[in-house]
C-alpha cells in the first residue's frame, strides 16, 4: 500500500476545521484514479461557479437598467415604442389645447404633415424610402432626449423649490413674533430679508405643477413652450429681487450678529439661489431648444422665452457694470501679480488641476488650454473673485460636497510605479541608445506624477464670493493654507476693484507671461544635477520658543515634502500657559526625497464645541510658521546641528541630525544579551518562559487600554526621549515600567514597540525564509499565492509565529477602529512591513558603498515597498491559521 506521507498533517494545517479525506492508495492505478476524481470535482465546481457568475452578471445588468429607468418611472413617463405608420395621436388637438394660435402647422386631411420628428401619413399610405426611415429614427432619438431634458428640469425645480421653502420657513414665525412685545426682528427687517421670495416660490410652484402632468403624459407631440414663455414673462420679479439682494444679505448678516436665535434659524447663504437661478434659466432653455426640432410647435415659443431671458440678463449686467466701474483702481496704481501656483480644485466631486493667480485686487482661477499646432500656451478663466468680496468658508457654513478620499493603497501604488519608471529611465540613460525609449518613459513618468499630485491632497481650502457661491481647493498642508489666507487678508485691507469683461480676457491672456510657476512641482522637472533630496531619517529636537507677547497653550507640528507635496510628520505636546515654552522633544522623521522642513506653531483650542476634525479643518489658531531648506553639507556631519526658525517675531530653536538609510535600517545585534532590544526573540522568550516577549504584551495592552482611538497610532512619531527611556527600562527589567508607560504619551509606547521589532538581530519572518516570501508574493494566481504564504508562515519558528499572530490580532483590532484612528490595514502594513520583514545586513541588497546616497530610484527601495505588500497579504487573509501553541500563550 502506498502511504500518503504528511498529507493529514498538511491538510490540518491548511484546513484546521475539517478532517482530511481518506484515500485507498494501494497501487499506482489507485493514485491515478484519485487524481481523476479531483480533476472531475474541480471541473464540476468550475461549471457551477460559471453558472453563478452568469446569473450574477445578468442581475447586475438588470439592476443597472432599472436604475437608469428610475427617472422615467419617477415622473410617470411610460416607455414608448417607436411610432408605427398610421399611428395618429390627435396632434392638432394637443396643439390647440395649449396654444391659442397655430403658428406653422395647418391640418391637411390627405397629405403628409411634417412635424419635425417624423412624418405622419394617412392610414394605408407608406413611404418606401429607406432614408426616410433612418431620418425618422434619428428624429425619434432626438425627441427622446427632449423628454429626459424636461425630466431633469423637473428635478431641478424640485430642488429649487425646497431651497426657497427653506428660506421662507422662518418668515411666518418671525412675522408673528414681530407684533409681540419681544420681537426677534422688526417688520422692516423681515420685509427686506425676504423681499420677493414668496412671489418667486409661487411662480415656480405654479410652473412645476403645470409641467409635471405634461411630462407624465408624455408623447413626442407634447407642448411645453407656453409654460417657459410664461415663466420668462415673470422675470420682472427677479429684477426686484436682484436689486434688493445686497441690502437683504447685509441686513441678514447684521441680524445674525445681533441675534443668536435668528442666526440659528436663518440660512443666509440660500439667498444666493435665486440669483444663480437667473443665469441657469438661459442655459436650461438652450438645452431644451437644442433638442427641439425647428418644425415643432414649441420651437418659436422657446425661442421667445430665450430672447426674453437673454435681454433680462443683459439689462441686469448693464446695471451692475456702472457700480463696478465706480470702484476704480486709484490713479498711478497698477494691478500686480502677488503669487501663483498649481492647485487642485474640487468641482462637483471631481478633482481638477488649476493654475491660481493672486493679484493685488482679485483671485483668478484658470485652466491651461490644450496646445494646438502653431499656437502658444493659453489660459481659460474658470472664475474670479474680487478680494473685496472674498470670504473664507469652513465646512459648517458651506454647502460643499464631501471630499472624495483616495485610498492609501492607491497613493502607494502610484509611488511604486514612479520609482519603477525612474529605475528604467536611469538604465536607459546609461546606454548609448534609447532616445525614443527615454522620451516614452518621461511621458509615463509625467502621467504618474501628475496623477499623484492630483490625487494626494485632501485638506480643504474654501473661498466664496459676495453672493455666497463657494469654491473648494484641495491642498496637502496647513502651512500652505495659512500662507494663502495671510496674504489675501493683508491685501484686502488696501485693495479696490474694477474689471470689465474685456479687461478680464486681457488679464487671462497675460497670465502666460506673468506666471512665476511654470511647471507642476514634480521630480521629473528637476535638472540632472539638481539634488534629489534626502532619503533616510531626520532626528529633530524641538527645544523652545521665545518672543511670545502673552501666555499661551502652544504646540508645534513638523512637515516635510515628499513626492511633490508636504506631509505632517510630528507634533509636540501642548505646553500650557507660558510665554517661553520648553518642549525639548525629539522626533524621528522619515524622509523620502525631502528638501524642506516646515514648522507651525498653534495655540490650542480647548472649546470642544468649536472643534471640527472633519474635512481637514483645524480650529487651533496658527501663531507662527516658518521653513528651512535641508542643507546637504550641514547634515553630512554625524553631530547635532542647531538652528533657529524666526517667524512673526517668534523664534523656535531646533537641533537636527540626519541618518541615511544604509545606516538607519541596519539590524545591529546587542552586545548585552541580558536585555531585550537587539536580542534574538527565541532567547528572550526562553529566558522569560513565555511564548510572546513581555515587552510586546505590555506595549499592546497599554495601547489597547487607551490608544485604540488615537488618530495615526503607529504612524505618528512618539517623543524620542520617552522611547529611549522605555527602551532602557525594558532592557534593565525595571519593575516600574508599567507605571512609566501609564504616564507617557501613547505614541511613545507605539514607537517603543516598533523600535523593538526594528532592532531584532534577525527579522520576525527570518532571513532564511525571506527569499521564499519574496517568491510567494510574486505568484500571479491569488489562491496559490495565499496558500504558499500561509504555509511559509507556518514554517516560522514557534516564538516568531506566535508573536506575529499575537501582533496580528492586535493590529486587526486597531484597524477595526479605522473610522476614528484613520489607520487602515494598509496603513498598518506600511508601518510594520519593513520592520517585520527587512532582512539582516548580510542578506539585504543595500549598496555596500555608504558614501553613495540611497534614493527612491534604487531598486532596493522597491524591495522595501514590496515588504509592505507581504505583510498586507497576511492582514487581508480572512481565515488565518492557528498553531497549537497560540492558545497556550
Secondary structure, 3 states (H helix, E strand, C coil): CCCCCCHHHHHHHHCCCCCCCCCCCCCHHHHHHHHHHHHHHHHHHHHHHHHHHHHHHHHHHHHHHHHHCHHHHHCCCCCCCCCCCCCCCCHHHHHHHHCCCCCCCCCCCCCCEECCCCEECCCCCCCCCHHHHHHHHHHHHHHHHHHHHHHHHHHHHHHHHHHHHHHHCCHHHHHHHHCCCCCCCCHHHHHHHCCCHHHHHHHHHHHHHHHHHHHHCCCCCCCCHHHHHHHHHCCHHHHHHHHHHHHHHHHHHHHHHHCHHHHHHCCHHHHHHHHHHHHHHHHHHHHHHHCCCCCCCHHHHHHHHHHHHHHHHHHHHHHHHHHHHHCCCCCCCCCCEEEEEEEEEEECCEEEEEEEEEECCEEEEEEECCCCCCCCCCEEEEEEEEHHHCEEECCCCCCCCCCCCCCHHHHHHHHHHHHHHHHHHHHHHHCCCCHHHHHHHHHHHHHHHHHHHHHHCCEEEEEECCCCCEEEEEECCHHHHHHHHHHHHHHHCCCCCCCCHHHHHHHHHHHHHHCCCCCCCCHHHCCCCCCCCEEEEEEEEEEEEECCCCCEEEEEEEEEEECCEEEEEEECCCEEEECCCEEEEEEEEEEEEECEEEEEEEECCCCCCCCCCHHHCCCCEEEEEEEEECCHHHHCCCCCEEEEEEECCEEEEEEEEEEEHHHHCCCCCCCCCCCCCCCCHHHHHHHHCCCCCHHHHHHHHHHHHHCCCCCCCCCCCCCHHHHHHHHHHHHCCCCCHHHHHHCCCHHHHHHHHHHHHHCCCCCCCCHHHHHHHHHHHCCCCHHHHHHHHHHHHHCCCHHHHHHHHHHHHHHHHHHHCHHHHCCCHHHHHHHHHHHHHCCCCCCCCCCCCCCCCCCCCCHHHHHHHHHHHHHHHHHHCCCCCCCCCCCCC
